[in-house]
Amino acid sequence: MISNFYATTESLARTLSIDRVIALYELNSENAIFDWQDDQLVLHCLLDNKTDILKFDLAQGEVAIRANKVSKSNEVIAKAIGCKSHYRPKVLDATAGMGRDSLMMAMLGCDVIMQERNFAIYHLLANALQRLKDSPNFNSSFIQNIVLQKQDSISSLFTDENIDVVYLDPMFPERKKTALVKKEMRLFKLIAGEDLDADQLFLNAIKSGAKRVVVKRPKGAPLLANKKPSHEIRAKKFRYDVYLT
């Protein structure tokens, strides 16, 4: 996990409250460098001793296509969080990450609070959300449903927001190295590290007073805190463990 971050310009360094580097050749295995590319915030990293870039984009590509077509009937996540014909829950996404699931829930009509504790991930996500709000390709009224907070959810019992659903999608340590793991996810884990406290976050969520806790897991992944869900909802590559509290 990388925790040393720098910026390529003085203005960006001031905005992020980090130091500036003279040039990208200062990039090494122990740091990462923020930069602008066509008004998009990106993060230069070393992966397998090669320079690569981590960036988030919610306004283009497959994510945007899926978001613009989202409905209660075609998104498994809608069933998992308890959407009804005339009801949309208020959701706390306590592991916001790249923001994709939060976007789907917002486009379904839910009010969504996103919490992200990692410094770099938070700023990449904040930039992606701002560009999304400025995009003419999305219904701005739905995008306004999203609030992003720089917050470590594990330190909170989520009691101040009248939350209906706490949504968790924690990372788990890889059991083995595989070429099938997408480069984007490898870069993400390089920056964010492992969610080694996922069990505690889950137990806090169960005690939070929310009506429902939803945990997104890869197929075959163990239950968080070894706690059996009220029910599970299966998708093609993953499952939702649903806990009714």
GROMACS elastic network, one bead per residue, 0.5 to 0.9 nm:
[ bonds ]
;  ai    aj funct       b0    kb
    1    30     6  0.85814   500
    1   189     6  0.72078   500
    1   190     6  0.51273   500
    1   191     6  0.52276   500
    1   192     6  0.60797   500
    1   194     6  0.80406   500
    2     5     6  0.79770   500
    2    29     6  0.81522   500
    2    30     6  0.60077   500
    2    31     6  0.59885   500
    2    32     6  0.72182   500
    2   190     6  0.64727   500
    2   191     6  0.51442   500
    2   192     6  0.74798   500
    2   193     6  0.77940   500
    3    30     6  0.77421   500
    3    31     6  0.68493   500
    3    32     6  0.81556   500
    3   119     6  0.83838   500
    3   120     6  0.85531   500
    3   191     6  0.74017   500
    3   192     6  0.87659   500
    4    30     6  0.67264   500
    4    32     6  0.64739   500
    4    33     6  0.85928   500
    5    18     6  0.68101   500
    5    19     6  0.76536   500
    5    20     6  0.89906   500
    5    31     6  0.56821   500
    5    32     6  0.50704   500
    5    33     6  0.56461   500
    5    34     6  0.72460   500
    5   120     6  0.78533   500
    6    13     6  0.70241   500
    6    16     6  0.89175   500
    6    18     6  0.57879   500
    6    19     6  0.52071   500
    6    20     6  0.53687   500
    6    21     6  0.61628   500
    6    31     6  0.76060   500
    6    32     6  0.64701   500
    6    34     6  0.60524   500
    6    35     6  0.89090   500
    7    10     6  0.74182   500
    7    11     6  0.87612   500
    7    12     6  0.60850   500
    7    13     6  0.51279   500
    7    14     6  0.89288   500
    7    16     6  0.82221   500
    7    18     6  0.69168   500
    7    19     6  0.63539   500
    7    21     6  0.60366   500
    7    22     6  0.89362   500
    7    32     6  0.86372   500
    7    33     6  0.53365   500
    7    35     6  0.60899   500
    7    43     6  0.89655   500
    8    11     6  0.88545   500
    8    12     6  0.71871   500
    8    13     6  0.73565   500
    8    19     6  0.88620   500
    8    20     6  0.56851   500
    8    21     6  0.55922   500
    8    22     6  0.68469   500
    8    23     6  0.66823   500
    8    24     6  0.74364   500
    8    33     6  0.69660   500
    8    34     6  0.63887   500
    8    35     6  0.55719   500
    8    36     6  0.82571   500
    9    12     6  0.53251   500
    9    13     6  0.61218   500
    9    14     6  0.86778   500
    9    20     6  0.62292   500
    9    21     6  0.77201   500
    9    22     6  0.84436   500
    9    34     6  0.88153   500
    9    35     6  0.75608   500
    9    36     6  0.88912   500
   10    13     6  0.50040   500
   10    14     6  0.61834   500
   10    15     6  0.86226   500
   10    19     6  0.82011   500
   10    20     6  0.61493   500
   10    21     6  0.89383   500
   11    14     6  0.51331   500
   11    15     6  0.61837   500
   11    16     6  0.87128   500
   12    16     6  0.61635   500
   12    17     6  0.81960   500
   12    18     6  0.83535   500
   12    20     6  0.81937   500
   12    34     6  0.79859   500
   12    35     6  0.78083   500
   12    36     6  0.86053   500
   13    16     6  0.53206   500
   13    17     6  0.56214   500
   13    18     6  0.50067   500
   13    19     6  0.56181   500
   13    20     6  0.55722   500
   13    34     6  0.85417   500
   14    18     6  0.66165   500
   14    19     6  0.79422   500
   14    20     6  0.86866   500
   15    18     6  0.80093   500
   16    19     6  0.87307   500
   16   123     6  0.81549   500
   20    23     6  0.88972   500
   20    33     6  0.87618   500
   21    24     6  0.72907   500
   21    26     6  0.69595   500
   21    27     6  0.88945   500
   21    33     6  0.79918   500
   22    25     6  0.83887   500
   22    26     6  0.75616   500
   23    26     6  0.61044   500
   23    27     6  0.83057   500
   24    27     6  0.55989   500
   24    33     6  0.73790   500
   24    44     6  0.81681   500
   25    28     6  0.80930   500
   26    31     6  0.87612   500
   26    33     6  0.87003   500
   27    30     6  0.80961   500
   27    31     6  0.62936   500
   27    32     6  0.62875   500
   27    33     6  0.67772   500
   27    44     6  0.76415   500
   27    45     6  0.71070   500
   27    46     6  0.73364   500
   27    51     6  0.82601   500
   28    31     6  0.56630   500
   28    32     6  0.73206   500
   28    45     6  0.76315   500
   28    46     6  0.63951   500
   28    49     6  0.85315   500
   28    51     6  0.89787   500
   29    32     6  0.79054   500
   29    45     6  0.75919   500
   29    46     6  0.57503   500
   29    47     6  0.79867   500
   29    49     6  0.76560   500
   30    46     6  0.86800   500
   31    44     6  0.89784   500
   31    45     6  0.72977   500
   31    46     6  0.83836   500
   32    43     6  0.64547   500
   32    44     6  0.55588   500
   32    46     6  0.76492   500
   32   191     6  0.84154   500
   33    42     6  0.82997   500
   33    43     6  0.54697   500
   33    44     6  0.50126   500
   33    45     6  0.68887   500
   34    41     6  0.69440   500
   34    42     6  0.57438   500
   34    44     6  0.62791   500
   34   120     6  0.86934   500
   35    40     6  0.83004   500
   35    41     6  0.59592   500
   35    42     6  0.54160   500
   35    43     6  0.62370   500
   35    44     6  0.74168   500
   36    39     6  0.57872   500
   36    40     6  0.55061   500
   36    42     6  0.60662   500
   36    43     6  0.86616   500
   37    40     6  0.51405   500
   37    41     6  0.65113   500
   37    42     6  0.68423   500
   38    41     6  0.84384   500
   39   131     6  0.88303   500
   40    55     6  0.79794   500
   40    56     6  0.87118   500
   40    57     6  0.87143   500
   40   124     6  0.88061   500
   40   127     6  0.71226   500
   40   128     6  0.77286   500
   40   131     6  0.80287   500
   41    55     6  0.68599   500
   41    56     6  0.83443   500
   41   123     6  0.81968   500
   41   124     6  0.62254   500
   41   127     6  0.63699   500
   41   128     6  0.80168   500
   42    53     6  0.64375   500
   42    54     6  0.58938   500
   42    56     6  0.79096   500
   42   124     6  0.69469   500
   43    52     6  0.83385   500
   43    53     6  0.54700   500
   43    54     6  0.51378   500
   43    55     6  0.64720   500
   43   120     6  0.80930   500
   43   124     6  0.79881   500
   44    51     6  0.67858   500
   44    52     6  0.57885   500
   44    54     6  0.65564   500
   45    50     6  0.81399   500
   45    51     6  0.57656   500
   45    52     6  0.53254   500
   45    53     6  0.59549   500
   45    54     6  0.73449   500
   45   187     6  0.76708   500
   45   190     6  0.86649   500
   45   191     6  0.86671   500
   46    49     6  0.54911   500
   46    50     6  0.52415   500
   46    52     6  0.59387   500
   46    53     6  0.84132   500
   46   187     6  0.86816   500
   47    50     6  0.52823   500
   47    51     6  0.63763   500
   47    52     6  0.64353   500
   47   183     6  0.88322   500
   47   186     6  0.82282   500
   47   187     6  0.70981   500
   47   190     6  0.82612   500
   48    51     6  0.83738   500
   52   187     6  0.82740   500
   53   184     6  0.87734   500
   53   187     6  0.80014   500
   54   124     6  0.85434   500
   54   184     6  0.69229   500
   54   187     6  0.63970   500
   54   188     6  0.72092   500
   55   124     6  0.65136   500
   55   125     6  0.85283   500
   55   128     6  0.83671   500
   55   184     6  0.87062   500
   56    98     6  0.64417   500
   56    99     6  0.85424   500
   56   124     6  0.62722   500
   56   125     6  0.64250   500
   56   127     6  0.81485   500
   56   128     6  0.57749   500
   57    60     6  0.63152   500
   57    61     6  0.80647   500
   57    63     6  0.81813   500
   57    64     6  0.86797   500
   57    98     6  0.85329   500
   57   125     6  0.84401   500
   57   127     6  0.88345   500
   57   128     6  0.54816   500
   57   129     6  0.83061   500
   57   131     6  0.82313   500
   57   132     6  0.80176   500
   58    61     6  0.78179   500
   58    62     6  0.88994   500
   58    63     6  0.60437   500
   58    64     6  0.59454   500
   58    67     6  0.88430   500
   58    98     6  0.85942   500
   58    99     6  0.77951   500
   58   100     6  0.70387   500
   58   103     6  0.79254   500
   58   128     6  0.61959   500
   58   129     6  0.71828   500
   58   131     6  0.81840   500
   58   132     6  0.62203   500
   59    63     6  0.73843   500
   59    64     6  0.52296   500
   59    65     6  0.87371   500
   59   128     6  0.78787   500
   59   129     6  0.85427   500
   59   131     6  0.72819   500
   59   132     6  0.51751   500
   59   133     6  0.86858   500
   59   135     6  0.67434   500
   59   137     6  0.74139   500
   59   138     6  0.77819   500
   60    63     6  0.66178   500
   60    65     6  0.74205   500
   60   132     6  0.89095   500
   60   137     6  0.88760   500
   61    64     6  0.55266   500
   61    65     6  0.64102   500
   61    66     6  0.87855   500
   62    65     6  0.50695   500
   62    66     6  0.60737   500
   62    67     6  0.84835   500
   63    66     6  0.52338   500
   63    67     6  0.60867   500
   63    68     6  0.86717   500
   63   100     6  0.69380   500
   63   103     6  0.88492   500
   63   104     6  0.88706   500
   64    67     6  0.50172   500
   64    68     6  0.61236   500
   64    69     6  0.86693   500
   64   137     6  0.85798   500
   64   138     6  0.85001   500
   65    68     6  0.53630   500
   65    69     6  0.64829   500
   65    70     6  0.87309   500
   66    69     6  0.52831   500
   66    70     6  0.60251   500
   66   104     6  0.79786   500
   67    70     6  0.51353   500
   67    71     6  0.88044   500
   67   100     6  0.87103   500
   67   103     6  0.69689   500
   67   104     6  0.55793   500
   67   107     6  0.64833   500
   67   108     6  0.87473   500
   67   138     6  0.87779   500
   68    71     6  0.89044   500
   68   104     6  0.88189   500
   68   107     6  0.76108   500
   68   137     6  0.85004   500
   68   138     6  0.72311   500
   68   139     6  0.86969   500
   69    74     6  0.83648   500
   69   107     6  0.89944   500
   70    73     6  0.82821   500
   70    74     6  0.65075   500
   70    75     6  0.63320   500
   70   104     6  0.67399   500
   70   105     6  0.88254   500
   70   107     6  0.67479   500
   70   108     6  0.65872   500
   71    74     6  0.54533   500
   71    75     6  0.61087   500
   71    78     6  0.77894   500
   71   104     6  0.89050   500
   71   107     6  0.80732   500
   71   108     6  0.60534   500
   72    75     6  0.58529   500
   72    76     6  0.79093   500
   72    77     6  0.83999   500
   72    78     6  0.53909   500
   72    79     6  0.72739   500
   72    83     6  0.69462   500
   72    84     6  0.78285   500
   72    85     6  0.80873   500
   72   108     6  0.68231   500
   73    76     6  0.77819   500
   73    78     6  0.77453   500
   73    79     6  0.83833   500
   74    77     6  0.89570   500
   74    78     6  0.82829   500
   75    78     6  0.55413   500
   75    79     6  0.74492   500
   75   104     6  0.83586   500
   76    79     6  0.54502   500
   76    80     6  0.64218   500
   76    81     6  0.89887   500
   76   233     6  0.77682   500
   76   234     6  0.81751   500
   76   235     6  0.69638   500
   76   240     6  0.88201   500
   77    81     6  0.62268   500
   77    82     6  0.85020   500
   77    83     6  0.88049   500
   77   101     6  0.81104   500
   77   104     6  0.81138   500
   77   105     6  0.76080   500
   77   233     6  0.89000   500
   77   240     6  0.80044   500
   78    81     6  0.55453   500
   78    82     6  0.62350   500
   78    83     6  0.53156   500
   78    84     6  0.83892   500
   78   104     6  0.86800   500
   78   105     6  0.72343   500
   78   108     6  0.74650   500
   79    82     6  0.50892   500
   79    83     6  0.58860   500
   79    84     6  0.81659   500
   79   233     6  0.81156   500
   80    83     6  0.78384   500
   80   214     6  0.68049   500
   80   232     6  0.82323   500
   80   233     6  0.66895   500
   80   240     6  0.64748   500
   80   241     6  0.81609   500
   80   242     6  0.66982   500
   81    88     6  0.87582   500
   81    89     6  0.73560   500
   81    91     6  0.81014   500
   81   105     6  0.87022   500
   81   164     6  0.89415   500
   81   165     6  0.65935   500
   81   166     6  0.86887   500
   81   167     6  0.79384   500
   81   212     6  0.74541   500
   81   213     6  0.81232   500
   81   214     6  0.66776   500
   81   242     6  0.80743   500
   82    87     6  0.83633   500
   82    88     6  0.75987   500
   82    89     6  0.71175   500
   82   165     6  0.85182   500
   82   212     6  0.83996   500
   83    86     6  0.81104   500
   83    87     6  0.58768   500
   83    88     6  0.51504   500
   83    89     6  0.66332   500
   83   108     6  0.84034   500
   83   110     6  0.85797   500
   84    88     6  0.65352   500
   84    89     6  0.89067   500
   85    88     6  0.81868   500
   87   110     6  0.88392   500
   88   108     6  0.77924   500
   88   109     6  0.63242   500
   88   110     6  0.51990   500
   88   111     6  0.79322   500
   89   109     6  0.86556   500
   89   110     6  0.57793   500
   89   111     6  0.71525   500
   89   112     6  0.87528   500
   89   163     6  0.79472   500
   89   164     6  0.55866   500
   89   165     6  0.66843   500
   90   110     6  0.57538   500
   90   112     6  0.60403   500
   90   113     6  0.80174   500
   90   161     6  0.88687   500
   90   162     6  0.77351   500
   90   163     6  0.55009   500
   90   164     6  0.51913   500
   90   165     6  0.63682   500
   90   166     6  0.88240   500
   91   102     6  0.85969   500
   91   105     6  0.80972   500
   91   110     6  0.69165   500
   91   111     6  0.62457   500
   91   113     6  0.62514   500
   91   114     6  0.84518   500
   91   163     6  0.59503   500
   91   164     6  0.60055   500
   91   166     6  0.58661   500
   91   167     6  0.68556   500
   92    95     6  0.88443   500
   92    96     6  0.89865   500
   92   102     6  0.88200   500
   92   111     6  0.86014   500
   92   112     6  0.58499   500
   92   114     6  0.60394   500
   92   115     6  0.75048   500
   92   158     6  0.81851   500
   92   161     6  0.85672   500
   92   163     6  0.64510   500
   92   164     6  0.80050   500
   92   165     6  0.62150   500
   92   167     6  0.59591   500
   92   168     6  0.86483   500
   93    96     6  0.55408   500
   93    99     6  0.88701   500
   93   101     6  0.84026   500
   93   102     6  0.66493   500
   93   112     6  0.69712   500
   93   113     6  0.60517   500
   93   115     6  0.62107   500
   93   116     6  0.86908   500
   93   165     6  0.84048   500
   93   166     6  0.61173   500
   93   168     6  0.62711   500
   93   169     6  0.83182   500
   94   113     6  0.80730   500
   94   114     6  0.62135   500
   94   116     6  0.68994   500
   94   151     6  0.86087   500
   94   152     6  0.80978   500
   94   153     6  0.57425   500
   94   154     6  0.84286   500
   94   166     6  0.68316   500
   94   167     6  0.61481   500
   94   168     6  0.58194   500
   94   169     6  0.80690   500
   94   201     6  0.86335   500
   94   205     6  0.89758   500
   95    99     6  0.88084   500
   95   114     6  0.74091   500
   95   115     6  0.61760   500
   95   116     6  0.59360   500
   95   117     6  0.81886   500
   95   152     6  0.88768   500
   95   153     6  0.78554   500
   95   167     6  0.75822   500
   95   168     6  0.56910   500
   95   169     6  0.59081   500
   95   170     6  0.64052   500
   96    99     6  0.52968   500
   96   100     6  0.81927   500
   96   101     6  0.80124   500
   96   102     6  0.70954   500
   96   113     6  0.88872   500
   96   114     6  0.53682   500
   96   115     6  0.55784   500
   96   116     6  0.53635   500
   96   117     6  0.87985   500
   96   121     6  0.89894   500
   96   122     6  0.85280   500
   96   125     6  0.85848   500
   96   148     6  0.85153   500
   96   168     6  0.83104   500
   96   169     6  0.79923   500
   97   100     6  0.80336   500
   97   114     6  0.88729   500
   97   115     6  0.85536   500
   97   116     6  0.65660   500
   97   118     6  0.87578   500
   97   121     6  0.66138   500
   97   122     6  0.77784   500
   97   125     6  0.75594   500
   97   169     6  0.85405   500
   97   188     6  0.85894   500
   97   192     6  0.87524   500
   98   101     6  0.82686   500
   98   102     6  0.88824   500
   98   121     6  0.74941   500
   98   122     6  0.88308   500
   98   124     6  0.83110   500
   98   125     6  0.62374   500
   98   128     6  0.88554   500
   98   188     6  0.87572   500
   99   102     6  0.52827   500
   99   103     6  0.61786   500
   99   104     6  0.88821   500
   99   114     6  0.78451   500
   99   125     6  0.67684   500
   99   128     6  0.87004   500
   99   129     6  0.84070   500
  100   103     6  0.51327   500
  100   104     6  0.64975   500
  100   105     6  0.88679   500
  101   104     6  0.51164   500
  101   105     6  0.63248   500
  101   106     6  0.86493   500
  102   105     6  0.51107   500
  102   106     6  0.61179   500
  102   107     6  0.85672   500
  102   112     6  0.65425   500
  102   113     6  0.81815   500
  102   114     6  0.70828   500
  102   146     6  0.77207   500
  103   106     6  0.50860   500
  103   107     6  0.61050   500
  103   108     6  0.85690   500
  103   112     6  0.84240   500
  103   142     6  0.89986   500
  103   143     6  0.77860   500
  103   146     6  0.77701   500
  104   107     6  0.51047   500
  104   108     6  0.62429   500
  104   109     6  0.88755   500
  104   110     6  0.89949   500
  105   108     6  0.50234   500
  105   109     6  0.66845   500
  105   110     6  0.56273   500
  105   111     6  0.78845   500
  105   112     6  0.70699   500
  106   109     6  0.51169   500
  106   111     6  0.60918   500
  106   112     6  0.60843   500
  106   142     6  0.59391   500
  106   143     6  0.66256   500
  106   144     6  0.84272   500
  106   145     6  0.58626   500
  106   146     6  0.64546   500
  107   110     6  0.71677   500
  107   139     6  0.84142   500
  107   142     6  0.55422   500
  107   143     6  0.72323   500
  107   145     6  0.84179   500
  108   142     6  0.80768   500
  109   142     6  0.63752   500
  109   145     6  0.75287   500
  110   142     6  0.83080   500
  110   145     6  0.67787   500
  110   146     6  0.85765   500
  111   142     6  0.86579   500
  111   144     6  0.85225   500
  111   146     6  0.62545   500
  111   147     6  0.82317   500
  112   145     6  0.60177   500
  112   147     6  0.63477   500
  112   148     6  0.85115   500
  113   145     6  0.82994   500
  113   146     6  0.59660   500
  113   148     6  0.59948   500
  113   149     6  0.73371   500
  113   161     6  0.87723   500
  113   163     6  0.89772   500
  114   146     6  0.71973   500
  114   147     6  0.59753   500
  114   149     6  0.59779   500
  114   150     6  0.85133   500
  114   151     6  0.88157   500
  115   122     6  0.84364   500
  115   147     6  0.85698   500
  115   148     6  0.60236   500
  115   150     6  0.59019   500
  115   151     6  0.52982   500
  115   152     6  0.69589   500
  115   153     6  0.66172   500
  116   119     6  0.80777   500
  116   121     6  0.72725   500
  116   122     6  0.56588   500
  116   125     6  0.88475   500
  116   148     6  0.77666   500
  116   149     6  0.65296   500
  116   150     6  0.53590   500
  116   151     6  0.55137   500
  116   152     6  0.64032   500
  116   153     6  0.77025   500
  117   120     6  0.89888   500
  117   121     6  0.79596   500
  117   122     6  0.68848   500
  117   149     6  0.84899   500
  117   150     6  0.56700   500
  117   153     6  0.74568   500
  118   121     6  0.54262   500
  118   122     6  0.59091   500
  118   123     6  0.86988   500
  118   150     6  0.79417   500
  118   151     6  0.84757   500
  118   152     6  0.81119   500
  118   191     6  0.82289   500
  118   192     6  0.61964   500
  119   122     6  0.53465   500
  119   123     6  0.65107   500
  119   124     6  0.88873   500
  119   150     6  0.79027   500
  119   192     6  0.87226   500
  120   123     6  0.53450   500
  120   124     6  0.62520   500
  120   125     6  0.85341   500
  120   191     6  0.73176   500
  120   192     6  0.79982   500
  121   124     6  0.51894   500
  121   125     6  0.59968   500
  121   126     6  0.84733   500
  121   188     6  0.80669   500
  121   191     6  0.76466   500
  121   192     6  0.71241   500
  122   125     6  0.51484   500
  122   126     6  0.60288   500
  122   127     6  0.86512   500
  122   148     6  0.84190   500
  122   149     6  0.82104   500
  122   150     6  0.65076   500
  123   127     6  0.62032   500
  123   128     6  0.85717   500
  123   150     6  0.89340   500
  124   127     6  0.52812   500
  124   128     6  0.62673   500
  124   129     6  0.87654   500
  125   129     6  0.61436   500
  125   130     6  0.85906   500
  125   148     6  0.85357   500
  126   129     6  0.51668   500
  126   130     6  0.62398   500
  126   131     6  0.87175   500
  126   148     6  0.71614   500
  127   130     6  0.51175   500
  127   131     6  0.62453   500
  127   132     6  0.85189   500
  128   131     6  0.52280   500
  128   132     6  0.61064   500
  128   133     6  0.87188   500
  129   133     6  0.61703   500
  129   134     6  0.86316   500
  129   143     6  0.84417   500
  129   146     6  0.87132   500
  129   148     6  0.86611   500
  130   133     6  0.51254   500
  130   134     6  0.63462   500
  130   135     6  0.87050   500
  131   134     6  0.50375   500
  131   135     6  0.61612   500
  132   135     6  0.50550   500
  132   136     6  0.84696   500
  132   137     6  0.84802   500
  132   138     6  0.74737   500
  132   140     6  0.87993   500
  132   143     6  0.77606   500
  133   136     6  0.81572   500
  133   138     6  0.76331   500
  133   139     6  0.87067   500
  133   140     6  0.63190   500
  133   143     6  0.62775   500
  133   144     6  0.78198   500
  134   137     6  0.88944   500
  134   138     6  0.87179   500
  134   140     6  0.83567   500
  135   138     6  0.62530   500
  135   139     6  0.89513   500
  135   140     6  0.84660   500
  136   139     6  0.77925   500
  136   140     6  0.82732   500
  137   140     6  0.89170   500
  138   141     6  0.87050   500
  138   142     6  0.80808   500
  138   143     6  0.76297   500
  139   142     6  0.57321   500
  139   143     6  0.67451   500
  140   144     6  0.62403   500
  140   145     6  0.89799   500
  141   144     6  0.53553   500
  141   145     6  0.71449   500
  142   145     6  0.54012   500
  142   146     6  0.78516   500
  143   146     6  0.58466   500
  144   147     6  0.76690   500
  148   151     6  0.89732   500
  151   154     6  0.87085   500
  151   155     6  0.83976   500
  151   156     6  0.87855   500
  152   155     6  0.58997   500
  152   156     6  0.75080   500
  153   156     6  0.53158   500
  153   157     6  0.75974   500
  153   158     6  0.75339   500
  153   201     6  0.71347   500
  153   204     6  0.88453   500
  153   205     6  0.89035   500
  154   157     6  0.74503   500
  154   197     6  0.81450   500
  154   198     6  0.86052   500
  154   200     6  0.71266   500
  154   202     6  0.84431   500
  154   204     6  0.68959   500
  154   205     6  0.84423   500
  155   158     6  0.89895   500
  155   201     6  0.84176   500
  155   204     6  0.86484   500
  156   159     6  0.77152   500
  156   204     6  0.76725   500
  156   205     6  0.87957   500
  156   208     6  0.85465   500
  157   160     6  0.84030   500
  157   204     6  0.57858   500
  157   205     6  0.64333   500
  157   206     6  0.88894   500
  157   207     6  0.70236   500
  157   209     6  0.82593   500
  158   161     6  0.65810   500
  158   162     6  0.81492   500
  158   163     6  0.73514   500
  158   166     6  0.84968   500
  158   204     6  0.84930   500
  158   205     6  0.73808   500
  158   208     6  0.56869   500
  158   209     6  0.80076   500
  158   210     6  0.82108   500
  159   162     6  0.66021   500
  159   163     6  0.75006   500
  159   208     6  0.59819   500
  159   209     6  0.68682   500
  159   210     6  0.82262   500
  160   163     6  0.80169   500
  162   209     6  0.85599   500
  162   210     6  0.76643   500
  163   166     6  0.70698   500
  163   208     6  0.87459   500
  163   209     6  0.79204   500
  163   210     6  0.55449   500
  163   211     6  0.78736   500
  164   209     6  0.83094   500
  164   211     6  0.52096   500
  164   212     6  0.64363   500
  164   213     6  0.86484   500
  165   210     6  0.55719   500
  165   211     6  0.60502   500
  165   213     6  0.55906   500
  165   214     6  0.71885   500
  166   205     6  0.64885   500
  166   206     6  0.84983   500
  166   208     6  0.85965   500
  166   210     6  0.65922   500
  166   211     6  0.83789   500
  166   212     6  0.64593   500
  166   214     6  0.62797   500
  166   215     6  0.85110   500
  167   205     6  0.87958   500
  167   212     6  0.85101   500
  167   213     6  0.59639   500
  167   215     6  0.60796   500
  167   216     6  0.78601   500
  168   198     6  0.88081   500
  168   201     6  0.86154   500
  168   202     6  0.75782   500
  168   205     6  0.89189   500
  168   213     6  0.76676   500
  168   214     6  0.61278   500
  168   216     6  0.62443   500
  168   217     6  0.89531   500
  169   214     6  0.84932   500
  169   215     6  0.58468   500
  169   217     6  0.67911   500
  170   194     6  0.84109   500
  170   195     6  0.60014   500
  170   196     6  0.89244   500
  170   198     6  0.62025   500
  170   215     6  0.80415   500
  170   216     6  0.76721   500
  170   217     6  0.79005   500
  171   174     6  0.88464   500
  171   189     6  0.83007   500
  171   193     6  0.85756   500
  171   194     6  0.60245   500
  171   195     6  0.54056   500
  171   196     6  0.82811   500
  171   198     6  0.79990   500
  171   217     6  0.86990   500
  172   175     6  0.87304   500
  172   194     6  0.62722   500
  172   195     6  0.62539   500
  172   196     6  0.73989   500
  172   198     6  0.82984   500
  172   221     6  0.84518   500
  173   176     6  0.87616   500
  173   194     6  0.61010   500
  173   195     6  0.78608   500
  173   196     6  0.80109   500
  174   177     6  0.68122   500
  174   178     6  0.88990   500
  177   180     6  0.87014   500
  177   181     6  0.80034   500
  178   181     6  0.58531   500
  179   182     6  0.76206   500
  179   183     6  0.88160   500
  180   183     6  0.87518   500
  181   184     6  0.84783   500
  181   185     6  0.69173   500
  181   186     6  0.69561   500
  182   185     6  0.53813   500
  182   186     6  0.64217   500
  182   187     6  0.88076   500
  183   187     6  0.61698   500
  183   188     6  0.85161   500
  184   187     6  0.51779   500
  184   188     6  0.61541   500
  184   189     6  0.87055   500
  185   189     6  0.60950   500
  185   190     6  0.84060   500
  186   189     6  0.51999   500
  186   190     6  0.60827   500
  186   191     6  0.87900   500
  187   191     6  0.64824   500
  187   192     6  0.86477   500
  188   191     6  0.53395   500
  188   192     6  0.59516   500
  188   193     6  0.78584   500
  189   194     6  0.66858   500
  190   193     6  0.57677   500
  190   194     6  0.88021   500
  192   195     6  0.83503   500
  193   196     6  0.86722   500
  194   197     6  0.85170   500
  195   198     6  0.54026   500
  195   199     6  0.89046   500
  196   199     6  0.77872   500
  196   200     6  0.89533   500
  197   200     6  0.54361   500
  197   201     6  0.63545   500
  197   202     6  0.87487   500
  198   201     6  0.50558   500
  198   202     6  0.61186   500
  198   203     6  0.86476   500
  198   224     6  0.71632   500
  198   225     6  0.83721   500
  199   202     6  0.51084   500
  199   203     6  0.62324   500
  199   204     6  0.86599   500
  199   224     6  0.53436   500
  199   226     6  0.86205   500
  200   203     6  0.50403   500
  200   204     6  0.61296   500
  200   205     6  0.85404   500
  200   224     6  0.88417   500
  200   225     6  0.77639   500
  201   204     6  0.51333   500
  201   205     6  0.62156   500
  201   206     6  0.87774   500
  202   205     6  0.50096   500
  202   206     6  0.63030   500
  202   207     6  0.88103   500
  202   213     6  0.81996   500
  202   215     6  0.82782   500
  202   224     6  0.69151   500
  202   225     6  0.75594   500
  203   206     6  0.51159   500
  203   207     6  0.64904   500
  203   208     6  0.87305   500
  203   224     6  0.86350   500
  203   225     6  0.74856   500
  204   207     6  0.51970   500
  204   208     6  0.61520   500
  205   209     6  0.78593   500
  205   210     6  0.75125   500
  205   213     6  0.67596   500
  206   209     6  0.71801   500
  206   210     6  0.73935   500
  206   211     6  0.89336   500
  206   212     6  0.80231   500
  206   213     6  0.65390   500
  206   243     6  0.79247   500
  206   244     6  0.88406   500
  206   245     6  0.69262   500
  207   210     6  0.78541   500
  207   245     6  0.84714   500
  208   211     6  0.88625   500
  209   212     6  0.85961   500
  209   245     6  0.75906   500
  210   213     6  0.70510   500
  210   244     6  0.87602   500
  210   245     6  0.70408   500
  211   243     6  0.85589   500
  211   244     6  0.61262   500
  211   245     6  0.52654   500
  212   242     6  0.70584   500
  212   243     6  0.56336   500
  212   245     6  0.56895   500
  213   241     6  0.82222   500
  213   242     6  0.60114   500
  213   243     6  0.50569   500
  213   244     6  0.66042   500
  213   245     6  0.75544   500
  214   240     6  0.63662   500
  214   241     6  0.57375   500
  214   243     6  0.62684   500
  214   244     6  0.87068   500
  215   223     6  0.89589   500
  215   224     6  0.82387   500
  215   239     6  0.82564   500
  215   240     6  0.55309   500
  215   241     6  0.50449   500
  215   242     6  0.65240   500
  215   243     6  0.82956   500
  216   238     6  0.70807   500
  216   239     6  0.59100   500
  216   241     6  0.64174   500
  216   242     6  0.88134   500
  217   220     6  0.80726   500
  217   221     6  0.61645   500
  217   222     6  0.81727   500
  217   223     6  0.82161   500
  217   238     6  0.56232   500
  217   239     6  0.53994   500
  217   240     6  0.62298   500
  217   241     6  0.74030   500
  218   221     6  0.54717   500
  218   222     6  0.88711   500
  218   237     6  0.64453   500
  218   239     6  0.62201   500
  218   240     6  0.87666   500
  219   222     6  0.88210   500
  219   234     6  0.83970   500
  219   235     6  0.87822   500
  219   236     6  0.86070   500
  219   237     6  0.61411   500
  219   239     6  0.60433   500
  220   238     6  0.83091   500
  220   239     6  0.88893   500
  221   224     6  0.89373   500
  221   238     6  0.88976   500
  222   225     6  0.86854   500
  222   226     6  0.71756   500
  223   227     6  0.61140   500
  223   228     6  0.69542   500
  223   229     6  0.83565   500
  223   241     6  0.80814   500
  224   227     6  0.62116   500
  224   228     6  0.85623   500
  225   228     6  0.88315   500
  228   231     6  0.81898   500
  228   241     6  0.82693   500
  228   243     6  0.82582   500
  229   232     6  0.66946   500
  229   241     6  0.55998   500
  229   242     6  0.54828   500
  229   244     6  0.79574   500
  230   241     6  0.76908   500
  230   242     6  0.58146   500
  230   244     6  0.60771   500
  230   245     6  0.89292   500
  231   240     6  0.85156   500
  231   241     6  0.63559   500
  231   242     6  0.54558   500
  231   243     6  0.70279   500
  231   244     6  0.85993   500
  232   239     6  0.67318   500
  232   240     6  0.54520   500
  232   242     6  0.56289   500
  232   243     6  0.86672   500
  233   238     6  0.89040   500
  233   239     6  0.56157   500
  233   240     6  0.50304   500
  233   241     6  0.66741   500
  233   242     6  0.76027   500
  234   237     6  0.81507   500
  234   238     6  0.63726   500
  234   240     6  0.63237   500
  234   241     6  0.87429   500
  235   238     6  0.53688   500
  235   239     6  0.55570   500
  235   240     6  0.79646   500
  236   239     6  0.80134   500
